Amino acid sequence: MAALDLTERLALLARVADTVEEHVTELARLENLEMGKPVPLAEQFIAGGVAGWRQGLERAGTYPFAADVTVPGESGRTVVEQRPLGVVGLIIPWNFTITSILGSLLPLLAAGNTVVLKPSEKSPLSAARFVELLDLPPGVVNLVHGDARAGRPLAAHEDVALLHFTGSVEAGRSVGVAAAQRLQRSVLELGGNDPVIVDADVDVAATAQAVAFSSFVNSGQICTSSERIYVHRAVAQEFIAALVDAAGAYALNADRDGTGLGPLVDETQRSLVHAHVAEAVSSARRCCAAAWSRTVPGSATPPQS
């Protein structure tokens, strides 16, 4: 891609957006098949990724790849040039495969780099189809499948000038270490642990709807999912009731809209979620028992309902 001028690169990449737009439903169905995301939800996110790709094309067209930074009054001329790095290793997660690719790949290619793409071993189908759809010169985007046994060599390869990784903190730490050992550049977008704070002056019903969506979208398999909720005591009971009602709108149906819940990606993820739920139920019972014993002296446990 570096051999092409910017106008030629952007023309090729504009065709990619057109092609993906024509295959949104096909790619969404593959994401549904490999990790359970409801098709309408996958379509929404892929379409959003295409829109972001087009916006990136506009920005790339005016990006200062060469900028004159000469200070007035100084002798000589100083120009800063932004040049492609060469080969970029792109490792993406399983929860939003196509959207993650679209969000990462455009700036790398627009700058003139080539890319070695490694999708998660849990979601290989949609990534493979995406690469098949690309109408780019040979060798511009290359696909490597596999788990960490494929990711580690990519991260450590001497010809890879930049590592772009999206995924867990644990895996990202390994990627960062591999990059640091060779003084290699890296971009790490890692998972989080996101709290929600509900203050006393909120619109309780609207906030409960928003929190439910944040918690359950993509069956909670998203880095921005709400994982802890802190509620002001003044609206706590009202908010809990509203959140229970909002949660009730979500049904186990992978073909529904944003309120449809597909399956979790695999048994490992299911076991993790089950452990969290079991811990929450156990904690709630202990708190309830403690509150009951304070309210009814001599009684250790509340009546069972």
ABEGO torsion letter per residue (X at the ends): XAABBAAAAAAAAAAAAAAAAAAAAAAAAAAAAAAGBBAAAAAAAAAAAAAAAAAAAAAAAABBABBBABBBGBBEBBBBBBBBAEBBBBBBBAABAAAAAAAAAAAAAAAGBBBBBBBBAABAAAAAAAAAABBBBBGABBBBBEBAAAAAAAAABAABABBBBBEBAAAAAAAAAAAAAAGBBBBBBBBBBBBBBBBAABBAAAAAAAAAAAAABGGGBBAABBABBBBBAAAAAAAAAAAAAAAAABBBBAABBAABBBBBABAAAAAAAAAAAAAAAAAAAAAAAAAAAAABBGBABBBBX
